[in-house]
Amino acid sequence: MKKIDQNRQKDQNNQEDQNNQKDQNNQKVQNKQKVPGFPGTAVVCIMELLMTVVAAVLIFFSKISAIDICYILCTAVIVLGIYMIVRYFMTDTFRNLNEYGFSEGTLLVVLGICGMIRAESLAAVFFTCIGVIMLLSCVIKLQYVLDLKRIGDKVWFILLIITLVLICCSIAVILNPFSDKNFYNQFSYKVLLADGVISLLVILYLMLRIKILKKKEQKELIKQEQEKEAREKEAQEKEALEKVAQEKEALEKETQEREVQEKEEQSIQKGY
């Protein structure tokens, strides 16, 4: 009987261990389902949206000059810097060593103020700045294209060709090989508008593909956990059946020994 009690105690301990393991697996699944935020992508989206608006304004409102745009952009830079500074103090960004929200925000505020003071000088190199910004945007899109390739998306090659064409256009804006100034201005505005729209579409498409990929991975992870639990349950049931059979065999053996012992005692009593 002591052996049977020990087996039962062992079964209870195994059941507790399996429940603890199941809780840990569920916690892992929940942690994998948590999607962290990406403030860097948000900043890129804001920049692309701002450049798209600037390009549309320059195309459809010809009375607005480059210096007016410089004042507007510098104001937007200052507002963005203030937002990053406020965000630094409103969140626990100090827990992340790679978070430089306060420093970046302060830099943007200082650059925005300096830009407003020297707006006329900025207007003189306005188109060069547009070309540099577009080149930066195209380099970022190259990474997005590579992300799509690694995901296994089929349209990544088309987006790669479009990005390479935009890179060539941005280099043309920087170098200004055109003799006609009006053509150069309109070319720069239209390329800036196309770059902003395409960038926003690529970002939205990449976010959608990543969301679909994560859902697929979550389903596969849940399926793997369910299969693992089913195998563990099957093994547990098999082990329980074996232990029940062993306990039954032990009881039968113990009963037989008791009967033999009783018969021997009866034989001894009859002999007396």
N, C-alpha and C positions, 0 to 999 in steps of 0.2 A: 504493500500500500504506500509506503514511503516513496518508492520509485515512481508510482503513478502520480503522486502529489508533486514530485519534482518535475515530471514531464509537463504537468499542467502549468506549473509556475514558469517553466521555460517557454511554453506556448504564449502565455500572457506577456512575457518580456519581448518575445519576437513580434507580437502584435503591436506593442507600444513602439518598438523600433521602426516598424513599417509605417505606422501612422506619422511618426516624426519625419521619416524620409519623404512621405507623401506631402506633408506640410512644406517641407523645404523645396520640393519640386514645384509646388504651386506658387511659392514665393518667387522662385526663379522665373516662372512663366509671367507673373505679374510684373517683375522688374524688366523683362524683355519687352513687354507691351508698353512700357513707359517711353514716350518719345520726347527727348529733350528739345528745348528751343534752340534756334539758330539766329542770334541777333545779327551775325555777319551777313546772312542772306537777306534779312530785312533791310539792312543798310544798302545793299546792292540794289534791291527793288526800289527803294526810295530814290536812289541816285538815277536809276534808269527811268523811272517815272518823271523825275524832275527834268532830265535831259529831253525826254519826249515832249513834255509841255513846252520847254524852251524852244525846241525845233519847230513845233506847231505854231507858236506865237511869232517866231521870226519869219515863217513862211506866209502866214495869213495876215499878219499885221506888220506891213513893211515900214510903218512910221516909227516903230520902236527901234531904237539904235542899240548898238553893242554895249555902250556904256550903261544904258538902262538895264540891260540884262545882267551886267556885272553887279550892279547894285542889288538886283533881285536875288542873284545867286549868292552873293556874300551874306545877305540877310538870311537866306535859307540855311547856309552853312552855320551861321551863328545860332539859329534856332535848333539845328540838329545837334550842335555842340552842347547847348544848354540841356537838351533832352537827355543826352548821354551822361552828363554830370548828375542830373536829377535821378536818372535811373541807377547810377552808381550808389547814391545814398538811400534809395528806396528799396534796394534789393541786397541780398547777401553775396554780392559779387566778390567780397574779400576772401571767400572760401575757395575761389578758383584762381590759381596762380597766374593763369594765362589771360585773365580778364584785365583790360586796361581802359575801362570805360571812362574813368575820370581823366586820365592823361589824354586820351583821344579827344574827349569832349573839350578839355581846356585848349588843346591845340587847334581844334576847329574854331572855337570862339576867337582866339587870338588871330588866326589866319583870316577869318571873316572880317574882323575889325580892320586889320591891315589892308585887306582887299578893298574895303569901302573907302579907306583914306586914299589909296592909290588906284582908284577905279579907272582913271584915264589911262594909266600905264597898262592896266590889265586889258582895256579895250584894244590897245595897239597889238596885243598878242592873243586876242580873243580866239581867232580861228586856230591858232597853234594849240591853245588849250583844249579846244573842242576835239582836235585830232588826237591829242594825248589821252583825253578821257575816253574817246571811242576805242583807241588802241587798248587801253586798260580793260574796257568792257569786253572787247573781243577775246582778250587773253582769258578773262574769267569764263566766257562762253566756251572756250576750248576745254576747260576743265569739266564744264557741264556736259559737253559732248562725250568726253572720255567716260564720265559717270554713266551716261546712257549706254555706251558701248559695254562697260563692265556689267551693267544690268542685263544686257542682252537685247536691247531695243533695236528694231530694224531700221529706224529712221536716222540713226546717228550719223551715217555717212553723208546723207543729204544736208544735215545741219553742219557737218564739218565743212562741206563745200561752201555753204552760205557764209560761215564764219571766216573762212579764208578770203572770200571775196570782200567781206567787210574790213578785214585787216588791210587788204590792199587799198581800199578806199580811204581808210583812216590815215595810212601812210601818205596817200596823195594829198589829203587835207593838210598834213603837217609840212610836207615839202613844197606844196603849191606850185605844180608845174604848169599851171594854166596862165595864159596871157590876158584873158578876159576876166576882169574883177567881178562883174555881175554873175557870170557863169560860175565862178569859183565860190561866190557866196551862196548861190542857190544850190550848188552841188553839195556844199558843206552842210547846209540846213537839211536837205533831203536825206543825205547819208546819216546824219545824226538822228533824224526821225525814224528812219528804217532800222537803225541799230537799236534804238530804245524799244520800239515795238517788238522786234524779233527777240531781244533779250528778255522782255517780260513774258512773251509766249514760251520761250525755252525754259524759263524758271518755273512757270506754272506747269508745263508738261513734265519737267523733271520731278517736281513735287508730287504730281499725280502718280508717276511711275514708281517713285519710292514708296508712296503710300500703299499702292497695290502690292509691291514686293514685300513690304513688312506684313501685310495681312496674310500673304501666302506663307511667309516664314512662320507666322504665329500659328496658322492652321497646321502646318507640318510639325511644329513643336508640340502642339496639343495632341496631335495624332500619335506622335512618338511616345508621349507621356502615357496616353491611354493604352497603347500596345504594351508598354512596359508594365503598367499596373495590371493589365490582363494576364501577362505572363507570371507576374509575382503572385496574383491571386490563384492562378492555376497551380503553381508550384506549392503555394500554401495549402490549398485544398488537398493536393496529393500527399503532402507531408502529414496533414491532419488525418487522412484516411490510414496512412501507414502507422501513425501513432495509435489510432483507435484499434487497429488490428493487433498491434503489439500489446496494448493494454488488455484487449480481450484474450490474447494468448497467455498473457501473464496471469490474468484472473483464472483462466481454465487450469493453468499449471498449478496455481496456488490452491484451487479447489481440489484438484487431483491429489496433491500432496496432503491436504487436510484429510481427505477421505482415506488415503493410505495410512495416515497416522492414526485416525480413529479406528480403522480395522485392526491395526497393530495393538492398540490399547484394548480393544475388545478381546482380541486373542489372548493377550496377557491376562486379562481378568478371568476368562474362561479357564485358563491353565491353573489359576489359583482355586 
